[in-house]
Amino acid sequence: MTTDAEGRSLAVVTGASSGIGLELAKQFAENGFDVIMVAEDAELPAAAREVEALGTSVEALRLDLATPGGVDRLVEHLRASGDSVNALALNAGIGAGGHFARQTDLEQELRLIDLNVRSTVHLAKHLVPGMLERGHGRVLFTSSIASTMPGTYQAVYNASKSFVQSFAEAIREELEGTGVTVTSLMPGPTETEFFERAHMEDTRIGASDSKDSAAEVAAQGFQGLMNGEEQVVAGSFMNKVQARAGRLVPDSLKAKGHAKMAEPGSAKDE
C-alpha cells in the first residue's frame, strides 16, 4: 500500500461516532493511518478526540450519509483535499425492529435503505475507481450474520445486509488481481447502540448479555482487511457456527429461529 508524502496512509470510516465504527477508527489510528471519521451524530467530535489521542491526525465530518447530498459533500471534500484514500470502511448503518405490516415506520425503513444500501453503493462508486487507478486500496464493508437469514421482525434490516454482502462479494471478484481488496465484516450481536436505536431492547437478542465486544469485532475486521480476506465472521465461536450452518438450514427454519430472538416483547420470556 502506498502512502502520502509524509509516509501516512489515509482511512475513511463511516458510522464512526460509536460502536464498531469508532473501534475501527481506533484500529486504523493504532496502525499508522490518518483517519477521516464520518457520522451525523453529535457524539462525533468526542469520538474523534478519542482517536486523535492515539497519536494520529483525525478529521471529523458531520454528514448525513442517508442523503445523496451528504455523500456528495464527503466526496467533494476528499477531492478538494487531494488526499488519496488508502482504506475505506463502509460501516454506517441503522436497524429497524418490529412487525413489518403492523408496527414499523415506513420513513425509518426507507432511511435505513438509504443509509445501509444506497449510500454504500454511492460512496463505493465514487471512491473505489480511484483506488483502481492507483492500483492499491482496501475496502471493508460492515455486513452482518443477519445477511445469511430472513430477518423476521427485522425484515428490512436483514435484507439490507444481504444486499451489502452480495455487493461486496461481487465487486471483490471484479477487482481480483488489481491491487484493490474487498473484505466483508460479518459480526453477530454486538454491544453497541444498535438495539436501542432500532427499538429492540425488549427482544431476546436486544436484552442478551452475551453480545460481542465492539472492540474485538473491529480488531478482527481490521486484521482481516489487512490480510485481504474475503469474509471475517467476527466475535464469538457461535457466530462462526451460525454462519456455516446458514448454508445448510432452509430459509423457512432460519426465519422461525430469527423470530424467536427478535420478536418484540420476547425478552420477558427469558
N, C-alpha and C positions, 0 to 999 in steps of 0.2 A: 504494500500500500504506500502510495506517495503521500507526502505531507506538504504543508505550505512552506513559505520561505524561512520561517522561524523553526522549522522542524516539528510542527504540531499538526496533528490531524484534526479534522472538524467533524463532529457528530451532531445531528439534529434529532431531537427526541420530542415526539408529540405526546400529549396527555401526561406532561412531565411534572405536574404540580403535587402529585401524591402517588402512593401505591407503587405499582410495578414501574411506571414511567419515571418517577423520581429515583427509584433504586437503579434503573438502567442508566440514568444520567450520572449517578454516583459511580457506577461501574466504568463508564467511559472516562470520567474525570480521573479516576484512580489508575487508569491505564494509558495515560498520555494524550488524551483527546481534549481539545477545547469543545465546549458544548453550547449549543443553542437549544434552550428549553422553551417549548411552546405549550400553552394551555390558555383557557379563558378564565380560570378561577382566580379569585382574589388571593389565594394561598401561593400563587406562583412566585412572587418576589421573595417570600420567606424560604421557599424551596430552593430557589436559585442561590440564596446566601449559603444554604447548607452545602450545596455542591461547590460553590466558589471557595468555601473554607477548606476544601480538599486540595487547593493549590493550583487550580486551573482557571482559564478565562471562561466566563459564563455570560451569556446574553439571554435575558428573559423576554419573550414576546407574548403579550396577552392578546390572543386572537381567537375568534370563534371559528374553528375549522368545520363546524357543521354548516357553514355558509360558504358558497363559492367565493365570495369576496374575501373571507378570512384566509382561504387557501391562496388566493391570488396575491394578497398582501405579503404572505410569507415568501412566496416565490419571488415577488418583486424585490423584497428586502435582500434575499440571497443574491439575486442578480446584481443589485446595486452595490453590494459589498465586494463582489468579485471573488468571494471565497468559494473554493471547491468543497462540496460535501463528500467526505470520505465514507461516512456511515450514516444511515438513515434508519431510525427506529420508529416505525409507524404503529404507535401504541394507543393513540386516542380512541376511546370507545365508551359507550354507556350501555346500560341494560334497561329492561322494562319487564316487570313481572306481573302475572295475573292472567285471568281467563280472557282470551282474545276477544270473544264476542260479548262478554258481559262486563268486564272490569277495566281493561286497559284503555289508555287515552291515545287517540289517533295521532295527535300532534306530537306526543312524546315518541311514538313509534316511527313516525316519519323523520323526526330529528335523529333518532337512532340510526335509521338507514342513511341519512345524510352524513353523519359522522363516521359510523363504522364502515360503511361501504363506499359511498360516493367520494368522501374526502380521501380515503385510502387510494382509490384509483386516480383521483385528481392529482394528488401530490406525487405519486409514483410516476405518473405520465410526464410530469414536469421535471423531476429530479433524476430518474433513472437514465434517461438518454444522455445526460451529461457524464454520468459515470461510464456509460458505454463508450462514449467518445474518448474519454481519458484512459480507458482500458483497465480501470480498477474501481472498486467500491463494494460496500457490503450493505445489504438491506435486510432488516428484521421486521417481520410482520407479527404483531401480537394476535395470534389466533386463540384457540381455546380447545380444551377437551370437548366443550359444547359443540364444536364443529362436527363431531362424529356421531351426533344423535339428534333426533327430533326433540325440540325443546318444549314439551308440554308445560304450559304456564310460563313459558319464556319463548314463545313461538317466533317472534321477530328477531330476538337476540340470537338464538341459536342459528337461525337461517342466515343472519348477517355474518356469523363466524364461519359457517360453511362456505359462504362466498369468499371470505378472506383466505381461507385455507386453500380452496381450489385455485384462486387467483395467484397466490404465492407459488404454488407448485407448478402452475403453467408457465409463469414467467421465469421461474428458475430454469426450467428446461430450455426455454428460448435463449437464455443468457449463458448456457453452459459453454465453457471454453473462452469466454470473453474477458475474464478477469473480474466480472461482477457476480457476486454470490447472493443468493436469496435464502433466508432461513425463516421458518415459521416457528414461533414460540407458542407452545400449547400448554398453558397452565390449567390446573384444576381449580377448585375453590381456594381462593387466596385471601389473606387478611388485608383487605383494602376497604375503601368506602363504597365499593361497587354495590353491595347488597342493600345498604342504606339508601343509596341514590335510586336503586331500582325498585324500592318499596318491597323488599323481600326479607325483611328482618324477622317476619313471623313464619318463615318457611323452615323446614328441616335443614336445608342447605345453608340458609342465611344465619340460622341460630347455632350452627355446629361450632364446636370448639376445636375441631380438627383441621381447620384451614391451614394452608401452607403459608410460610413467611414470604412476603413480597421481596425481601432482600435475597432470599435463597432462590426464588424463581428468577429474579433478574440476573443473579450471578450465573446461573446455569444457562440462561438465554444468551448472555454476553459471551460466555465461553463457546457455546455452540456457534454463535455468529462468527467469532474469530477463527473457529475451526472450519467454517464453511459448511456446516452440517445442514441437511435438508430440513429436519424437524428436531425440535427439542421438547420432549414431553417432560415438563418441569414439575418439581415438587415431589410429592410422596410416591412411594412404590405403587400404591393403589392406582394412581393416575396412569402409570405405565401399563398396568394390568387392564384398566378400563379402556385405554386407547387400543390395545391389542385385541381385547375381546370384542370391541366395537366392530371389527371387521367380520366377525362371525355371527353375532347376535342379530336376529331380524329387527328391522326398524320398529315394528309394532311393539316388540318387547322392550326395546330401548325407550320408546315413548312412554310406556306404562311405568317403567322404572324411574324416568325423569319426573313423572307426575308425582310420585311419592315424595320426592325430595323438594320439589318446587311449588307444590300446591299451597296457595295462601292458607294460613292457619295451621299448617301441618306441624309446626314446631311444638304445638301443645300436645301432640301425640307421642312425643319423645318420652 
